Amino acid sequence: VEVESIIPGQAAAAGGRQESIESAPVPVPVSTESGGIFVQLGAFSVAENADVFLRKLRMDLGWLSGSMALYRGDGLYKVHAGPYASRDEAERVAERVRQELGFKAFVLNR
């Protein structure tokens, strides 16, 4: 049995030749659009962490999955749901998330 380690960003030796391994881009699109009322579910400095969190939330909160997206702003990758027509509607969504998952989501205007 032969085991080979592949680490993103490092060269891998394969049969005497060097191959460059690039880290994979974030598969979920990241929006920079602003405007509207949103529920922020999380914020991360690393895009991959935000992507993993978003994918988990889409499984845990199927009723909300269609409105969730990654947003990049202030040097962070933020998981937002929305936009919502009113602050009251967004507050109801934030409260339901709190009840179902036990963490505080908050409403914001962007």
C-alpha positions in Angstrom: 0.0 0.0 0.0 1.3 3.4 -1.0 0.0 6.6 0.7 0.6 10.1 -0.8 -0.2 13.3 1.0 -1.6 16.2 -1.1 -1.6 19.6 0.5 -3.1 22.6 -1.3 -0.5 25.1 -2.4 2.4 22.7 -2.3 4.0 20.8 -5.1 3.4 17.1 -5.2 5.9 14.6 -6.5 4.3 12.0 -8.9 6.7 9.7 -10.7 9.6 12.1 -10.5 7.6 15.1 -11.9 6.4 18.2 -10.0 2.7 19.2 -10.2 1.3 22.3 -8.8 -1.8 21.8 -6.6 -4.1 24.9 -6.4 -6.6 25.4 -3.6 -10.2 25.1 -4.9 -12.3 28.2 -5.2 -15.3 28.7 -3.0 -18.1 26.8 -4.9 -20.9 29.0 -3.5 -21.1 32.4 -5.2 -20.3 35.4 -3.0 -22.4 38.5 -3.4 -21.1 42.1 -2.9 -24.5 43.6 -3.6 -26.0 45.8 -1.0 -29.5 47.2 -0.2 -32.3 45.7 1.7 -33.2 44.1 5.0 -31.4 40.9 5.8 -30.9 38.4 8.6 -27.2 37.7 9.3 -26.7 34.1 10.4 -22.9 34.1 10.7 -19.6 35.9 9.7 -16.3 34.4 8.9 -12.8 35.6 8.0 -12.2 32.5 5.8 -14.4 31.9 2.8 -14.3 28.1 3.1 -15.7 28.2 6.7 -18.5 30.4 5.6 -19.3 28.0 2.7 -19.4 25.0 5.1 -21.6 26.9 7.5 -24.0 27.9 4.7 -24.2 24.4 3.3 -25.0 23.1 6.8 -27.7 25.7 7.4 -29.3 24.9 4.0 -29.7 21.3 5.3 -30.9 22.3 8.8 -33.2 25.1 7.7 -34.7 23.8 4.4 -37.5 26.4 4.7 -34.9 29.2 4.5 -32.4 27.7 2.1 -33.6 29.5 -1.0 -33.0 32.9 0.5 -29.5 32.3 2.0 -26.3 33.5 0.3 -22.8 34.5 1.1 -22.1 38.2 1.2 -18.6 39.7 1.3 -18.2 43.0 3.2 -15.9 44.6 5.8 -13.3 41.9 5.1 -15.6 39.1 6.2 -17.7 36.4 4.5 -21.2 36.7 5.9 -24.1 34.3 5.6 -27.3 36.3 5.1 -30.9 35.4 4.4 -33.1 37.8 2.6 -33.9 40.4 1.5 -37.1 40.9 3.3 -39.9 43.3 2.6 -40.0 44.6 6.2 -38.0 44.6 9.4 -40.8 42.8 11.2 -40.7 39.9 8.6 -36.9 39.6 9.1 -37.3 39.7 12.9 -39.8 36.7 12.7 -37.2 34.8 10.6 -34.4 35.6 13.1 -36.6 34.4 16.0 -37.5 31.1 14.2 -33.8 30.5 13.6 -33.1 31.1 17.3 -35.8 28.7 18.3 -34.7 26.0 15.9 -30.9 26.2 16.2 -30.4 27.9 19.5 -28.2 30.8 18.3 -29.0 34.4 17.8 -29.3 35.7 14.2 -29.7 39.5 13.8 -31.5 41.8 11.5 -29.6 44.4 9.5 -29.9 46.9 6.7 -27.2 46.8 4.1 
